[in-house]
Amino acid sequence: MKEGPEMHREKAFQFQYLGMSGDTFSCLEAIITTLRSPKPPSHYTVVIADWSRRIEDHTKVLFIAWDWIGTQVTIIPDGFGTHAGTGGWGLSMALALIQSSGQRIEEVIVPQVVFERIVKGKPTQKDISILGARQSGSSWWEVFVRTEHEKGIKDGTVWGMSRISNMTESLPKWGLSSDTFVVSRTFDVDPKGAVTSVLTKLEDTVRRLSGASRGSVGVKLMGDAFGKEGKLRFKREVEDEADGWASLFRGIFSAVRNPLSHHESPLSKDEAVRYILICDLLFRKLREETQSEHDMPPNSDDVINA
């Protein structure tokens, strides 16, 4: 599986990533998540990498969801393609689902270098302007919608064709940052494993940001990182509030992660949802406090939240 995009931020615009680069099902689930949210994007743009100078007769595709959950640009990366394989099926499926939801679809064809810059998480302000420009004339995207999906739009069965089995609403995926969204694919079959995964990701992120050694884990790591002399101490908060946040980071490991690792009993979905939402809160706070000071490192599904 390909590594996902790196995180990068331009002050002049807001953007975020949803889905994993090169993973059709992750990116299709991202499309579904945006469509099923209480307030869907204003519209979508299909971004096609220019294939005119390529030897192959197919190319990569990504999507832009505009003005979704308070963010101007949500990039759903290159899990799609114009070929006959899984990526082509995913592209057709995504287009059909957007059409069936009544959302407007724009299209832009960009040079390979621009496309790769977007996929790697380093779009320039000029790139975003290109993506937002309406193009006149006919569009290519309509030819990529397969006959069975066109029929599904007409008879109302297209949503049942998506093959995404974990689309229950038990975990409110539309409201998650992609630090925690990444676990949603396993939540319905293994809620305990999803909680463990997001806690491990939180632990790894704190370790990298604080510069702690690989052997520093759990409650001690959180205490060192967010304590009075810690590198990640929330200095913009008053002292009592900074202490409170430090206690929350320590508490999620002492009260949740440690018992989970010591007991074999399963975890209910209701309990798992509560723990994941707490982790989501901690990820968002960590990003809010560290983006400018520590430059929070990239992950495979990074989202930048303004």
N, C-alpha and C positions, 0 to 999 in steps of 0.2 A: 504494500500500500504506500502510495506517495505521501511525503510529508506535506502538511498543510501550509497555508500562507503564513509568512512572518507578519508581525504586527508593525504598523507604521502609522504615524499621525501627522497630518497637515493641519495647522491652526486655522486655515481659511475654510475648512469644511469638515463635516463629521462623516465617518464611515465605519462600518463594522462588517465582520464576516460571520456567516452562518453556514455550516456544512464543512465537509472535509474535502480538500482538493483531490481530484482523481477518484473519488468514491461516489458512484452514481446514487446508491441508496441513501447515503447521508445527505447528499445535495437535494434529492427528491423529497426527502423528509423535511428539509429546510423550506422548500417551496410549499409543502402542505402545511407546515407550521405557520408560515406567514398568511396563507389563505384562510386558515381556521381561527386566527386570532380575533379578538373582539373588534379591532379596527385594522383591517387589511391594508396593505400598501396602497398608495394612490394609483400606481400603475407599475408595470414591469418593463424592463428593457432586455431584449435578447442580445447578447454581445458575442459576435462571431469573429473568430480569428481569420484574417484574410488568408485564403488558401490559393490565391492566383499564382504564387511563385513556388508552391509546394509540389513535390513529385506525386504525393498521394492526392486522391480525389476527395478527401474528407478532412475535417478540421475540428478543433475544439470549440466548445460553447460554454458560456457562463451566463448568469442572470443578475440583473440589478433590480432590487425591490426598493422603490422610492418612498420616503417619508413613512417609515414603519417603526412603531414603538419609540417615537421621539428622536429617531436618527434619520438624517437626510438620505444616506446611501447605505443599503445593506447589500453586500456582495455575496452571492451564492456561487461558489467557485466552479471550476471546470470538471465537474463530474459528468458532463454531457458532451456529446459529439454528434457529428453528422453521418457516422458510419452505421453499419448494419448490426452492430453488437449491442451490448448492454447500455452503453452510453447513448446510442441512437434511440433505443427503446425509452430510456429515461428522458431524453429531450422531447420526444413525441408525447410522452405521458405528462411531463411538466407543462408543455404548451396547451395540451387538451384540458388539464385541470384549471389552468388560469382562464382559458376561454370559457369553460363551463361556469366559472364563478363570475363572469361578466366583467373581468378586469381588462383594462386597455393594455395592449402589448406593442411596444416600440421595438425597433431593431437598429443596430449599428454594427458595421463591419470595421474592425480596427486592424492596424498592422500587427504582425506577430510580436514585435518588441513591446508594443503597448499592452497587448493581451497578457504577455508573460509578466509584465510589470504589475499589472492588476492582480494576477494570480499569486504573485510572491508577496503581496501586501504592501507594495510601494507605488501606488498610483499617485501621479502628480495632480495638481489642481487643474492643469490643462486636460489631463486624461478624463477627470470627472466631468469637465465641461463638455468634452466630446461625447461622453456617454449620455449626457442629458439633452443633447441637441436632437430635435426631431428631424428625421430624414424624409425627404419627399420621394415619390415614386413607389414602385412595387417593392414588396418585401419577400425575402427568401424564406422566412420562418414557416410560412404556411405550407410549403412543400415538405417540411420535415414531420408534419403530423400524419401519422399512419392511418390507413383506412379504418381499422378496427376502433381506433381512438376517436376518429371523426364520428363514427356510428354511435360510440358510447356517449359523446356529447349530445347527440340528437335524441337518444332514447333514455338518457339519464343514468346510464350504468357506468360512466367513466370512472367514478370514484372507487367502485368496486374492482377496477382493473389495476389499481396502483400497486398491489402486492406488498404494501407496507403493513405488516401485521400488528405493529405496536402503536396503533393510533388511538388507543383509549385516552380519555381525558382525565385519568386518575392523577397524572402528573401534568400541571399546567405548563406545557412546553413553550407556549408562545411568550410567557413572561420570564423565561430563563435567559441569562447571559450564556454564551456558548461555552464558558468554563464548565457550566453544569449541564447545558443542553447536550453535550457529548454523551452523557450517561443515559439519556432518555431512550436510546436504542435498545438498552438491555433492561430497563426498569421493569417492564411488565413481566418478563420471564425470571428476573433475578433482582428484586428490589434491594436485598441486603448487599449483593455484589455491586449494585449501582452506588449505594451509599459509600461502601468501602472505596470504590474507584474515585469518587469525587473528593473524599477525604485525603486519599493518597495524592491526588493532583494538587490539592490545597497545601499539603505538607511539602511537596516538591517545589511548589512555587515560592513559598516562604523561605525554604532553604536556599534557593537560588538567589532570591532578592537580598537576603540577609548575609550571604556569603558564608553560611555555616558549613561545617564539614558534613560529609555523607553520613557519618555516624550520628549526627544530631537529629533526633526524631521527636515526634509527639509533643507532650506537655512541656518538656524541657526546651525544645526548639522554640515553641511559641513564647515561653517565658523569656528566653534570651533575646528573641527577635523584637518583642513588643514591650519588654520591660523598660524601666526608667533610663537605662543606658543602651537600649537596643537600637540597632540600625533602622528598624521599621517602626519605631515609636511614632505615634501620630502626633507630631509636634504642633499641628494647626489646631488641635483640640485643647480645651482646658484640661488641667491635670486629672481631675476626677473622671472626665469623659475618656481620656486616653487610657486610664486605668481600667475603665469599664470595657473598652474594646479589647484590651489585652486579656481581660478575664474571659471574654467571649471566645477568643481564639484558643486560649488554654482549655476552656470548658468543653468545647466541642470534641476535643481529643480525650479528656479525662472522663467525661460523662457519656460519650457516644462511641468513639473509635475503640477505646480500650476494652469496654465490655463486649463490643461486637467481635473483637478478635479473640476473646477468651471463652465465648459461648457458641455452641454449635446450633442453637435453636434458630429457626427462620425469623425473618423480620416481616411484619405486616406491611402492606403498601401504604396504609395511613401513616404509620410511624416513619417509613422511609421518605414519604413526601415531606414531612415536617423537618427531617434532618437535612434533606437536600436543599430545601428552601433556606435553612439557616446557613448552609455552606454558600449558597448563592449570594446571600446578604454579605457574608464575609469576603467573598471574591470581589463583589462590587465596591465595598469599602476599601479594600486593598488597592484596587485599580485607581479609585478616586484619589487616594492619598499618595500613590507612588508613581503615577504616570510622569509627572514633571520632574520629581526628585530622583527616582531610581530607574526610570525607563523599564517598566515591567516587561520581562522577556517573552518571546513568542511561544505559542503553543499551537497544536494542530488545528484548533477550532477557535482561535482568538476572536473576541468581540471587543470593540472599543466602545465604552459607554460614556456619553457626555454627562 
